Structures are given as C-alpha cells and as structure tokens.
Amino acid sequence: MRSRSAAALAASALVAAFPGAAALAADPPSLRTTYPCYSSGESVLLTGSGFTPDGEVALSLSGQQLTTLDADTDGGFSLRLQAPDALFGTTSLRFTATDRAQPRLSDHATLRIADSDVLVTPMAGTPEQPRRIRAWGFFGSHAFYAHVKRRGARRARNIYLGTPRGPCGVLDVERRLFRRTPRQGAYVLQFDALRRYYPNLESSVTYRLDVLGP
C-alpha cells in the first residue's frame, strides 16, 4: 500500500481544521463581469464562485459594503445591476466579494464604463491647425472616421482616424480637419464608424463648426 505524502497529510489536516479549505484549494474565489466594458445604463451581470457553499458573501464597492448575497450549494452567486453614468471618458468601479465565514475567500472585479463620446481640442484657433481627437465607447469598431460638411455642400470630407483600441473602444489621435483655408459658413463635424457621411446617425457624435471670414 502506498504511503501518503507529507503534502497530502498537511492538506488533510487543513481541511479538518477549516471545512471550507477544500473549496479554496479546488476552486479559488472568483468575481467577474460578462464583458470588460459597458455603456451607461447597460445591464451588468456580476457572478462569483469558489465561496462557502450555502454561505453569505459581502459585496462592496470601493471599500463601502453594498449588500450581502447568499451563495448557492456550489459556493456561487450572481447579481444583475445597471451600469451608472460615465463621468468623463471612461469610469472604473472596483467591486469586492468577501466570504463572511472565511474572509480570506475574497476576489475583486473592475467594471469599466464608457459612453460614446468625442473630445476635440482646441476648438478655437485657425481651421487648418491640427486638432487632438479623443474618442471613447466605440466598442467593436474596426475603423473610426471624422466627416466635415459645409451646410449646403453636396459632399463631405471623410477622414480616417484609426481603429479604437482596448475593451472600451478608445482612440487618441491628432489630425487636420481641413486641408486648406475653408470657405466661410456653418459646418457639421460628425464622428462615427462609417467610411461615408450619413447625417444624424444614432451612434455618431456631432459638433457644429462656424468658420468666419478674415
């Protein structure tokens, strides 16, 4: 008959002293969201596993306890909540789930929130100078464009800006919106994921530009 190793004996002793240690060894605690980034108001599913079966789990946000959840017979739980508004660009919220019976069973999850928005700087200055263009919340877009169209003109100038990166669809580039001194008048500056200009797209961000004479 084989003799049990010292490591196995130690593990058996740990389980005997702390019944929940078996779950810790087999399935470390985990807290996660379905997607790495969400839009404001979107439904978020927060799931946990590896906690004490039929036990209680404290859920906190940035160190402040929100609620206590009941784990199922497998030590798991789920909670559906609504993503709050993003303050500016992207917002990150850090959730922590901690086992009430065994506080060492704990894990964190970061919820990232990004609304589709574009910031152009500077807005003042000569039309020909380069502008810094920062965009957020364009999830899954393989390309991102700026469209510049003068009111009354038949066509728009379509400018390829690049591909939004990361889980929250972020882009940060510098481009010229006009090749040369434009004609005086009111212009529409629209940002979206389409190569050509289509007015009033629901998924677009639009500015109004007024080009004055000398």
C-alpha positions in Angstrom: 0.0 0.0 0.0 1.4 3.4 -0.9 2.1 5.8 1.9 0.5 9.3 1.6 2.9 12.2 1.0 3.6 14.8 3.6 1.8 17.4 1.4 -1.3 15.3 1.2 -1.3 14.8 5.0 -0.9 18.5 5.5 -3.8 19.2 3.2 -6.0 16.7 5.0 -5.2 18.4 8.3 -6.1 21.8 6.8 -9.4 20.6 5.6 -10.2 19.1 9.0 -9.4 22.3 10.8 -11.2 24.5 8.2 -14.0 22.8 6.4 -14.1 25.5 3.7 -10.5 25.0 2.8 -11.4 22.2 0.4 -13.4 24.6 -1.7 -10.5 27.1 -1.6 -8.0 24.5 -2.8 -10.2 23.2 -5.5 -11.9 26.3 -6.8 -10.3 29.7 -5.8 -12.8 32.5 -5.2 -13.6 34.4 -8.3 -15.6 37.6 -9.1 -16.2 38.7 -12.7 -18.3 40.5 -15.2 -19.5 39.1 -18.5 -17.8 41.9 -20.6 -14.8 44.0 -19.8 -16.5 47.3 -20.6 -20.1 48.6 -20.6 -22.2 51.6 -21.6 -24.1 53.7 -19.1 -27.4 52.1 -18.3 -26.4 48.8 -19.7 -27.4 45.7 -17.7 -24.3 44.1 -15.9 -24.2 40.5 -14.7 -21.8 40.1 -11.8 -21.0 36.5 -10.9 -19.0 34.9 -8.2 -17.8 31.3 -7.4 -15.5 29.5 -5.0 -17.1 30.8 -1.8 -18.5 28.8 1.1 -21.4 26.7 -0.1 -24.8 28.0 1.3 -22.8 30.8 3.0 -23.0 34.6 2.9 -20.9 36.8 0.7 -20.4 40.6 1.4 -20.3 42.7 -1.8 -18.6 46.1 -1.5 -17.8 48.9 -3.9 -14.6 50.9 -3.3 -14.5 49.7 0.3 -18.2 50.5 1.1 -20.4 47.5 1.6 -23.3 47.4 -0.7 -25.2 44.2 0.2 -24.9 40.6 1.4 -25.5 37.8 -1.0 -26.4 34.1 -0.4 -24.1 31.6 -2.1 -25.7 28.5 -3.6 -24.8 24.9 -2.8 -21.7 25.2 -5.1 -20.5 28.4 -3.5 -21.6 30.6 -6.4 -23.9 33.6 -6.8 -25.0 36.2 -9.4 -26.2 39.7 -9.2 -27.6 41.9 -12.0 -27.1 45.7 -11.8 -27.3 48.7 -14.0 -24.1 50.5 -15.1 -24.1 54.1 -13.8 -23.2 57.1 -16.0 -19.6 57.5 -17.0 -18.3 60.8 -15.6 -15.8 61.6 -18.3 -14.3 59.4 -20.9 -14.2 56.1 -19.0 -15.1 55.3 -15.4 -13.9 52.3 -13.4 -15.7 50.8 -10.4 -13.9 48.2 -8.2 -16.2 45.5 -6.6 -15.0 43.2 -3.9 -16.7 39.9 -2.8 -15.7 38.6 0.6 -16.9 35.4 2.3 -18.5 36.2 5.7 -17.4 32.9 7.3 -13.9 32.9 5.8 -12.8 36.4 5.0 -9.7 35.1 3.2 -12.0 33.9 0.4 -12.1 37.2 -1.5 -11.8 38.5 -5.0 -12.1 41.7 -7.0 -13.7 42.7 -10.3 -13.3 46.0 -12.1 -16.4 47.3 -14.0 -15.4 49.8 -16.8 -18.0 52.1 -18.2 -17.6 54.2 -21.4 -20.2 56.2 -23.3 -19.7 57.1 -26.9 -18.2 60.5 -26.8 -15.5 62.5 -28.6 -13.5 65.4 -27.4 -11.8 67.8 -29.9 -9.1 70.2 -28.7 -8.6 73.0 -29.3 -11.9 74.1 -30.6 -10.6 77.7 -31.1 -7.8 78.6 -33.5 -7.3 78.6 -37.2 -9.3 75.9 -39.2 -6.1 74.5 -40.7 -4.3 73.7 -37.5 -4.1 70.0 -36.2 -6.7 69.0 -33.6 -6.3 66.4 -30.9 -9.3 64.0 -31.2 -10.1 61.6 -28.3 -12.9 59.1 -28.5 -14.4 56.6 -26.1 -17.1 54.0 -26.1 -16.9 52.8 -29.7 -17.0 49.1 -28.9 -16.1 46.7 -31.7 -15.5 49.4 -34.3 -12.8 48.3 -36.8 -12.4 51.9 -38.1 -13.3 55.4 -37.0 -13.9 58.5 -39.2 -14.5 62.2 -39.0 -16.8 63.8 -41.6 -16.7 67.5 -42.3 -19.5 69.0 -44.3 -20.4 72.6 -45.0 -24.0 73.4 -44.9 -25.4 73.5 -48.4 -22.4 71.5 -49.9 -23.2 68.2 -51.7 -20.3 66.2 -50.3 -18.4 65.8 -47.0 -14.7 65.4 -46.4 -14.3 61.9 -44.9 -11.2 61.5 -42.7 -9.9 58.1 -41.5 -8.8 58.4 -37.9 -7.8 54.9 -37.0 -9.1 51.9 -35.0 -10.5 52.3 -31.5 -8.4 50.1 -29.1 -9.0 48.3 -25.9 -12.1 46.9 -24.2 -13.7 50.4 -24.1 -13.0 51.4 -27.7 -10.6 54.3 -27.1 -8.8 56.4 -29.7 -6.4 59.3 -29.3 -5.0 60.9 -32.5 -4.1 64.2 -34.0 -5.5 65.2 -37.4 -6.2 68.2 -39.6 -9.9 68.7 -40.2 -9.3 71.0 -43.2 -6.7 70.6 -45.9 -6.6 74.4 -46.6 -8.5 77.5 -45.6 -12.1 76.5 -45.8 -15.0 78.6 -47.2 -16.8 80.8 -44.6 -20.0 79.3 -43.2 -21.5 76.7 -40.9 -20.1 73.2 -40.9 -21.1 69.8 -39.4 -18.3 67.7 -37.8 -19.5 64.2 -37.3 -17.7 61.2 -35.8 -18.7 57.6 -36.4 -17.6 54.2 -37.7 -18.7 54.6 -41.3 -16.5 55.4 -44.2 -19.0 57.8 -45.8 -21.1 60.5 -44.3 -24.7 59.7 -43.3 -26.4 62.5 -41.4 -28.0 62.1 -37.9 -26.7 58.6 -37.2 -27.8 57.4 -33.8 -24.3 56.0 -33.0 -22.5 59.2 -34.0 -21.1 62.2 -32.1 -21.7 65.6 -33.9 -20.3 69.1 -33.5 -21.2 72.3 -35.2 -18.3 74.4 -36.5 -18.6 78.0 -37.6 -15.8 79.3 -39.9 -15.7 83.0 -40.0 -14.1 85.3 -42.6 -10.8 87.0 -42.1 
